[in-house]
Amino acid sequence: MQELILTIIQFGLMASTIDLMFAQGMNIPISHLSFFKERPGLLLRSLLAVIVLVPIAVLLIIFLVRPSPDVSVGLAILAACPAAPMMLVNIPKAGGEPGFVTSLHLALGLLSLITTPVTLDLLADALNFQAYISPLAIAGQVSVSLFIPVCIGISFFAMFPRATGIIRRPLAIIGQIISFLTIAIILLLDYHLLLQMDLRSYIAMALMVIVALGIGNFLAPRQPEERTTLALESAARHPGLAFLIASLNFPLEKALPVLIPYLFIFAVISLLYIQLRKRRLSYSGRSERSIPK
């Protein structure tokens, strides 16, 4: 019975992700793919933040806070898994730069074939645990959850822009419903996992999200949209890829107690960050309008 429920959950998450990525792809013009053509420096700074500085910060947090061994391993796995698919949808809604997030997200997904195994190996050596995933397995996960549906959506938008405007919203609604139902099932079945961790583990998870947001916010340009984009992209980690690594190397009862609380903490802190950014922008706008000309 547990395996059946797990299969249903995995299918629901994958189906909703593919649906939403396809719908989001139909909202992306091809011109967004060349965002970094004239800004290679921003690309390098973004990659430095997401795939270098965040894993280093996570390792330091683990050494300083000393969460439980299972949580330490879980955070290390998450740190090695950039490009959470749903950020392609959520960051533009949060006021991020659409072209920036599209180009960066696809670049991170492609580079994860190399960066994820390398980062995972380095963190595993530092924390004294063993975990491995092949580039082929990563390619399968990233292709199905990101590249294929997004690229099909972009192509469909380029060839049939009028039809895209008709079907995009219904598809997105269907994906959101499937995602909501799947998350509801997970919480109903595994809500007790939120109570299993000690305080140090929760502090380590919260610090991981906060520090990653700070790294992205600091390294981004001054434009508010680009700061929001890089901050959220730095903090978000690919839950499907992390779950795949955990399930290939550890029993599921060790993977879920880390992944579910982390996703909950990330959702809460990232929402607070978005609201803070919006308030700051609103305050700046009022201040500029109040200056006499």
PyMOL commands that set and color helices and strands:
alter all, ss='L'
color gray80, all
select helices_A, chain A and resi 2-25+30-34+40-65+69-79+87-93+98-127+135-159+161-195+199-219+224-235+239-249+252-290
alter helices_A, ss='H'
color red, helices_A
deselect
rebuild
show_as cartoon
